[in-house]
């Protein structure tokens, strides 16, 4: 008690700066400066790690990494922390790619624009020694009410086969199997997807490590990183089986980013934007978000026929994206009973939390620039004597 009383007294001592110049004749002494509360010592490495682990448990991967990078003594970091930082680095690089301009990302070819219910821009580029590396980038402004349906369509991987399109002509192509291998955390999972291939090629398969994170408190973003995993990869804590049934396992990297749509985005309908800014002043307007998709895939083919390349970039990509958005609209309107059942079955463990966090996202977007974020407040609380011990006590509890 005596120690706490002394610390409290010390914390109320104002920092006094002595005056070095003498008073001039007739000058009155300046009034005393208001007292400033003394700042607490820098948070200890252990406390930073506890706070980071709390963030990670709440699916705030990048926020956790920001705190771990403030740890001075690296001996406090264990193997799990090292893996967390490595994964966060990959995810941050992925976000930087999707937030950069298409002009900054190399020689992208604009495949086209879709001007249906949702305007989309589609870009692609080919690479690799045998031109078998395909890169795709898609951007679509969406109304905020479509975000949760989109997230549910992505999350329910066992239902991919029920809605992803397939083709028999001019080439045989389509998803033949999709299954979840492991639910790693509330929003991260490992899944296997197998596709048919044109004769005489063997089927292709990919094992995807899907890592989702909530960076709403920091910048208003939600994202999902998809990384192809191979048999010797254990970063998701799951034993990856070898390819089955003669399938060839491909390399994959990509994912989705959901963020506030820039007002000058080229896919944003200009007439609707001008109408919303002039006619709806003073009314509650639905936020417009930007969903971006980035994909790199190495098909493991020494020679990819030109007709297959043209079919994929001109037809398959756009058709699959349109179907993805269309299924989300159906989910929103209650027209997909299998998705509805899956969502209700996971309502308590997942989708109630998703609803809560997306509400926080919209509130942050509406109030952007009006104050500090929750993560900034947490950082301040770790550095300020008034809240420091209280927060550490909360974590210990």
Residue pairs with C-beta under 8 A, 6 or more apart in sequence:
10 38
11 37
11 38
11 40
11 385
12 35
12 37
12 38
13 38
14 33
14 34
14 35
14 36
15 36
15 38
17 33
23 29
37 385
37 386
38 385
39 383
39 384
39 385
40 383
40 384
40 385
40 388
42 383
43 51
43 70
43 382
43 383
43 388
45 71
45 72
45 73
45 76
46 76
47 382
47 392
47 395
48 67
48 68
48 70
48 71
48 382
49 67
49 68
49 71
49 76
49 77
49 81
50 392
50 395
50 396
51 67
51 378
51 382
51 391
51 395
52 63
52 64
52 65
52 67
52 68
52 81
52 84
53 64
54 395
55 61
55 63
55 64
55 67
56 64
56 84
58 214
59 185
59 186
59 187
59 188
59 212
59 213
59 214
60 213
60 214
60 215
60 217
60 375
61 84
61 87
61 88
61 91
61 211
61 213
61 215
62 88
62 91
62 92
62 213
62 215
62 218
63 215
63 217
63 218
63 375
64 84
64 88
65 84
65 85
65 88
65 89
65 92
66 218
66 375
67 379
68 77
68 81
68 84
68 85
69 85
71 77
77 85
83 235
86 235
87 211
87 235
90 225
90 227
91 211
91 213
91 223
91 225
94 223
94 225
94 253
94 254
94 255
94 257
94 294
95 221
95 223
95 257
97 105
97 294
98 137
98 257
98 292
98 294
99 257
99 259
102 108
102 123
102 137
105 137
106 125
107 125
108 123
108 124
108 125
108 135
108 137
109 123
109 124
109 125
110 121
110 122
110 123
111 122
111 123
111 124
111 313
111 314
111 317
111 318
112 122
112 318
113 119
113 120
113 121
113 122
113 267
114 120
114 122
114 318
114 321
114 322
116 322
117 325
117 329
118 140
118 141
118 142
118 325
119 140
119 141
119 267
119 268
119 269
120 138
120 139
120 140
120 267
120 318
120 321
120 322
120 325
121 138
121 139
121 140
121 266
121 267
122 136
122 137
122 138
122 317
122 318
122 321
123 136
123 137
123 138
124 134
124 135
124 136
124 137
124 313
124 317
125 135
126 133
126 134
126 135
126 309
127 133
127 135
128 298
130 301
130 302
130 303
130 304
131 304
131 309
132 298
132 299
132 300
132 301
132 302
132 303
132 304
133 296
133 297
133 298
133 299
134 295
134 296
134 297
134 299
134 309
134 312
134 313
135 294
135 295
135 296
136 254
136 293
136 294
136 295
136 313
136 317
137 292
137 293
137 294
137 295
138 292
138 293
138 317
138 321
139 265
139 267
139 290
139 291
139 292
139 293
140 267
140 290
140 291
140 292
140 321
140 325
141 261
141 265
141 267
141 268
141 269
141 288
141 289
141 290
141 291
142 150
142 288
142 289
142 290
142 291
142 325
143 286
143 287
143 288
143 289
144 286
144 287
144 288
144 289
144 362
145 286
145 332
146 325
146 328
146 329
146 332
147 222
147 258
147 289
147 291
147 358
148 351
148 354
148 355
148 358
149 328
149 329
149 331
149 332
150 258
150 291
150 324
150 325
150 328
151 222
151 258
151 354
152 328
152 331
152 339
152 342
152 343
152 351
152 354
153 159
153 163
153 324
153 327
153 328
153 331
153 339
154 224
154 256
155 187
155 189
155 350
156 339
156 342
156 343
157 178
157 179
157 180
157 189
157 191
157 193
157 210
158 178
158 179
158 180
158 342
159 178
159 338
159 339
159 342
160 175
160 178
160 193
161 175
161 176
161 177
161 178
162 338
163 323
163 327
164 174
164 175
164 178
164 320
164 323
165 174
165 319
165 320
165 323
166 173
166 174
166 175
166 196
167 173
167 174
167 311
167 315
167 316
170 307
170 311
171 198
171 307
171 308
171 311
172 196
172 197
172 198
172 199
173 195
173 196
173 197
173 198
173 311
173 312
173 316
174 195
174 196
175 193
175 194
175 195
176 194
176 195
176 196
176 203
177 192
177 193
177 194
177 205
178 191
178 192
178 193
178 194
179 191
179 192
180 189
180 190
180 191
181 189
181 190
181 191
181 192
181 207
181 238
182 189
182 190
182 236
182 237
182 238
183 189
184 190
184 209
184 236
184 237
184 238
186 349
186 350
186 353
187 212
187 213
187 214
187 350
188 209
188 210
188 211
188 212
188 236
189 210
190 207
190 208
190 209
190 210
190 229
190 236
190 238
190 240
191 207
191 208
191 210
192 205
192 206
192 207
192 208
193 205
193 206
193 208
194 203
194 204
194 205
194 247
195 203
195 204
195 205
196 203
197 203
197 204
198 305
198 308
201 301
202 246
202 247
202 248
203 245
203 246
203 247
203 248
204 247
204 248
204 249
204 250
204 299
204 300
205 243
205 244
205 247
205 248
205 249
205 250
206 228
206 249
206 250
206 252
206 297
207 228
207 229
207 230
207 240
207 241
207 249
208 226
208 227
208 228
208 229
208 252
209 226
209 227
209 228
209 229
209 233
209 235
209 236
210 224
210 225
210 226
211 224
211 225
211 227
212 222
212 223
212 224
212 225
213 222
213 223
214 222
214 357
215 221
215 222
215 223
216 222
216 357
216 360
216 361
216 364
217 360
217 364
217 373
217 374
217 375
218 373
218 375
218 376
219 259
219 373
220 259
220 260
220 361
220 364
220 365
220 368
221 257
221 258
221 259
222 257
222 258
222 259
222 357
222 358
222 361
223 255
223 256
223 257
223 258
224 255
224 256
225 254
225 255
226 252
226 253
226 254
226 255
227 252
227 253
228 249
228 250
228 251
228 252
228 253
229 235
229 236
229 238
229 240
230 240
230 249
231 240
231 241
231 242
232 240
233 240
234 240
243 249
248 300
249 300
250 297
250 298
250 299
250 300
251 296
251 297
251 298
251 300
252 295
252 296
252 297
252 298
253 295
253 296
254 293
254 294
254 295
254 296
254 297
255 293
255 294
256 291
256 292
256 293
257 290
257 291
257 292
257 294
258 289
258 290
258 291
258 292
259 289
259 290
259 292
260 287
260 288
260 289
260 290
260 365
260 368
261 268
261 288
261 289
261 290
262 268
262 290
263 273
265 290
268 288
276 285
287 362
287 365
287 366
293 321
327 336
327 339
330 336
330 339
331 339
331 340
331 343
334 340
343 351
364 373
372 380
378 391
380 387
381 387
381 388
381 390
381 391
382 388
382 391
